[in-house]
Amino acid sequence: MKNKKLIIKAIREDKNISQQAIADEVGINRSYLSAIENGVFMATIDILLKIARALDCKYTDLYQDDELEQIKQ
């Protein structure tokens, strides 16, 4: 199985959206969103779908394929 990592923070920063704005739209605490972005906590599918909606992207866009990233380097 391929390794995938969440890239929520990169997408959010690329779109110039604050953690607080995403957290408010999703209905979670900003510190919880930070923990998800940093890999401290794993979010449920429901939360990830809400985050994707708040970032105006597809759920699958929240993940980066580590193998693809290694090829790019």
N, C-alpha and C positions, 0 to 999 in steps of 0.2 A: 504494500500500500504506500502511496506517495505521501511524503510529509507536506503538510500545509500549515501555514501560520496566518493568523489574523493580521490584517493590515489596516484596521479601522483608523488608527491614529494618522497614518500617512494619507489616507483618503480625506479624513476630516481636515487635516492641516492644508492639504492641497486645495480644498474648497473654501478654506479660510473660515471655518465654522468652529465656534468654541465648544469645549466639552460641556459647558453648562447648557448651551442651546440644544445640543443633542440629547443630553440627559433629561431636560425639561420636556422635550417632544416625545421621548420614549417613556417617560414616567419613572425614571430611576434617579438615584443620587449621583451627583457628579463624581464622587470618590469611587463609587461602584463602577462607573464607566471607565475611569482611570485604571482601576484594577483589571478590568477586562482588556483594555488596550495594552497593558503591560504584562499580560499573561498570568497575573496573580489569581484571578478567578476565571472560571469557564462560564460563559453565558448560555442560557437556554436558547433553543432554536427560536422560540417566540421573541425573546429579547433581540437576538441577532437580526431577525426579520424586521423588527421595529427600527433598529439602528440603520439597516440598509434603506428602509423607506425614508428615514430622516436625512440620510446622506444622498438620497435620490440616486440610488444605484441598485444593482441586483445583489441578492444574497451571496451569490458566488463571487462577486467582485470583492467581498470582504476577505477573501483568502488569496494567498500567494503560494504558488507551487515552489517549494524549495529547490526541486530539480531544475525547473526553468530558470530560477535565479542563479543557480550555479553555472548553467550554460551561458548566461549573459555575461558572467564575470570572465 
